[in-house]
Amino acid sequence: MSSDVERRSRRAGGRPISVSFEFFPPKTPEMEATLWNSITRLAPLAPKFVSVTYGAGGSTRERTHTTVERIVKETRLAPAAHLTCVSATKGEVDEVVRGYWDAGVRHIVALRGDPPGGVGQTYEPHGEGYRTTADLVAGIRRSANFEVSVSAYPEKHPESPSFDTDLDILAAKVDAGATRAITQCFFDNDLYFAFLDKARARGIDVPIVPGILPVSNFKQAKNFSEKTGTYMPDWLAARFEGLDNDPETRKLIAAAVAAEQVFDLVDRGVTEFHFYTLNRADLVYAICHLLGIRPPQEAGQGSGAAAA
């Protein structure tokens, strides 16, 4: 495995592979324990940052802020707080931004956000709020010198009439001050590279980091893909066929499938990954281990692994 990691690192231009992780704020004490167990498990891998999501309509605003503040106070991780335009005035959003800065946060993931009614409902900007993500990015950058990440859609945002419109929106977010784009999850790497080519041709030059969703529950992933218009290849369905009542084998298949996707991206030059953890550490930890991303004591034991 050591030689495989070194070979892939060379194919990626000799640059070390880096990762970031996404979590969501917990609703219950049990979910909070799961989250913090996952953070504790993944923190030694030295991610570039960890992001914390923000519910539709700002429904998790306080929980997001509490989670981010705890990360700042109790860990050495760099948190990136999600922030949306939905159901809030500019003044309310600006107050949240200032609160993050005062709490020690220096990175925000700026998103338009889903309508309060959920995916598939019509989005209506708040009459006194930021109307678009580009407006939100500009507002954040006016408040303080935040790093700002935004979303990107290799298969086009489901509400966009065309790829060209989608690229125009991404370009506007970058022009407003976004420093990185993170893609929605995808399961066909060719779609990511086709999108990357289109974005570069459009003049979008910020890093476009692939968002990876390890599929531990195929039915849930399939439902998500149907709602968001994400293409799910037939071969992926075949890998999980017959395993509905076999969770242990599903975990093994999930690790193999995600590692295969990530290794293909590395072989094609990708060096940075954003993992949607779903607040579960084991599968993501295993993929990072295969990539050669290890805690310092393991990485120093002659493995030749690439450091995060």
N, C-alpha and C positions, 0 to 999 in steps of 0.2 A: 504493500500500500504506500509505503514511503516513496518508492520510485515513481509510482503513478502520480502522487501529489506533486513531486518535483517536476515531472514531465509536463503536467498540466500547467503548472506555474510558468514554465518556460514558454509554453504555447500562448499564455496570456501576456506575454511580453516581459516575463521575469518579475512582474510586480506582485507583491503579496496579495492574497485574497482577504477581503474584509467583509464583515457582515453587520447587519442591524436587525433588531427584533421588534415586533409589534405586539402589544398587549392591550387588553380592554379593562376598564375599571370594574371591580367586582361589585355584585349586588348583595351578597350575603357574607356572613362570617366564614362560611365554608369555602366560598369562591375566593375570598380574600386570602385564606390560607393556601389555596391552590396557586393563586397568583404569586404570592411571595415565595413559595417553594420553588416555583419556576424561575423567578428572578434570581434567587440564590443559586440555583443550579446553572443558569446560563451566564451569570455575571463574570465568572472566571475566564470566559472565552473572550473577554475584552472587546465587546461589540463597539462599533463606531458610535452608535447611539441606540436608545430604545424609545419607541414611540408609544403613546397612550391615546387610545381612540376617544371620540366625542360623539355621543349619541345623536340621533335625528332630533332636530329642534333644540339641540343643546340639552337633551334630557339627562345626560350624565355629567353636566358641567361641574357640579361640586365634587362628584366622585373622581372625575378626571383630575381636577385640581389637587385633591387630597392625595391621590396616587402619585402624581408628579412631584408634589412637595416631599412626600416620604422617600421617593427615589433620590431626590437631591440631598436630603438630610442623612439617610441611612446607608447610601451606597456611593461608590465612585463612578457610577454610570452617568452618562450624559443623556438626560431625558429630552425627548421632543414631544411637545404637547400638541395634540390635534385641536384645531379650532375651525368652526364653520360660520357661515353667514346667516344660517337659518334662524328665523323667529327672534331676532335681536336687533336693536338699534345700533348705529355706529358707536354711540357713547357706551353702550353696554359691552360691545365687543372690545372697544379700546380699553375699558376698565379691566377686562380679563387679561388682555395683552400686558398691561402695566403690572397686574398682579403676578403674572408669570415672571416678568423681568425681576420684580422685587423678590420673588422666591428663589432666584438664581437660575432660572431657565433661560437658555440662549438659543433655542431652536424650536420653531413652530412648524407643524405640518398644516398648511392652509388649504382648506377644502370648501367648496360651495356647501356641501352637505345634502343629505337626502331630505325630501319633504317630510314633515312631521307624520304624515300618513304612511310613510314607507316607500320603498322602491316601487316604481310604476305609477305613483301619483304625480300630478302636475306640480312643478315647482313654482312657487310664487315668492318673489323677493319681498322682504319686509319694506314697508313704505319709507322707513327712516333708516334702513340698514344698508350694508354693502350689497350691491346688486349681483356682483360676480366675484369669482375667486381672484381675478386680477385686481379688482378694487380692494379686496381684503388684503392681498399681498402688499399692495402699495400702502395701505393703512398701517400694517404691521411694521413695514420698513420706516415709515414716518415716526413711529413711536420709539423705536430703538433699533440698534444694529443686530437684529436677529438673523440667524441663518433660517432660511425659509424653504421648506420642501413642499412640492405640490404633486398632484396625481397626474398619471398619464394612462392612456387606454390603448394597448396594442390592437384591440379589435374594435375600436371606436366606442366612445361613450354611447350607451343605448339611446340617449335623447338627442344625439347629434345627427343632423340630416346627412352629413357626409364626412369622410376622412379629412377633406380640406378644411371644413369648419372646425373639426376637432383640433387639427394642427394649428389653426389660427388662434384658438382659445389657449392652447398650450404656449404658443409664442407670446401671447399677450401676458400670460402669467410670468414668463421669464423676463419679458421687457419691464414688468412692474417690480422685479427684484428677486424672483425665485432663484434659488441657487442649486436646486436639485429637483428631479422628477422621479417619482417612484411609481412603477406600473401597478395596475390591478393585476391580480394573478392570472396566469395563462398556463395552458398545458401543452401547447405546441410551440416549440422554440422558434420555428421558422416565422411564425407570426410576430414574435418579438423583434427579430432581426429585420423583417420587412418594415415594421413600424420605425425602427431605429434609422433605417435608410431614408425613409420619408421625412422624419424629423430633422435629420442632418441636412437633407436637401432643402428643407424649409428655412435653414439657418439657425435652428435650435441647437445650441452647443453645450448646454449644461449636462452633467451626468444624468443618464436615464437608467435608473437602477431597476433590475427585474424584481418584481414582487413574487415570492414563491410561497404557495400554499401546499404544504405536505398533506396529501389526502389520506387521512386516517379513517374517515367515515365517507364512503363513496356516495351513499344516498344523499347525505347532506351536501356534499360537493356538487352533485348533479343538480339538486334543487337550486343551489346558489348560481350555478352556471346558466340555468334556464332563465332565472330572473335577470341576470346581468348581461346575457348574450355572449357568455364566454364559451368558446368552442371546446367540447370535450371529445377527444378522439376515441374511435371505437376500440383501439388497442388498450386504452386506459380502462374502459369498462370491462374488457375481457380479463384484465389482470385481477380484478376484484370479484369476478363472477363466482358465485357459489360460496362466498365467504360471509354472508350476512350474519350467520350465527357462529362465526369463528373469529372473535376479536384478536386472539393472539397471532394467528396467521395474517390477519389484516395488517397488524402493526409491522410485521416483517415485510410484507409486500409494499406497504406505504413507504418504508425506509428505502427499499430498493428502487421504487419508482421515482421518488424525489431525488435520490442520489444520482440516478441516471440522467434526470433532467438537468440537474446542476452541473454534473461533469461535462455534459454536452455543451452547456453554456461556457464553461471554463475553457474547453477545447477550442471554442470559437472566439475567445478573447475577453470574456467577461471576468471581471475581478471583484465586483461588489454585488452583494445580494441582500435583499430585505426579506425576512421570513415572517409570515403571518403565523404566529405561534398558537393562537386560540387559547392562550394562557397555559399551554401544555409544553413541558420542556423536553421530554425524553426523545421524541422523534427529531426535533430540531437539533438537539445536542448530538444525536447519532450522525446526522448529516454533516454537521460541522466537524465531527471527529473524522469522518471519511475524507473531508476536504483538507484535513491536516491542521484544523484550527483546534488547538488544545490548550488547557490551562498551562501556565508557565512551567510548572514542575514536570508535566508530561512532555511538553514540547522540547524540554532540555535534556531528555533521556535518549538522545541519539536517534530520534525518529526522522530528522531531516524535514520536519513539517514546516509549512509556511505559517508565520505568525499572523494573527489578525491585525 
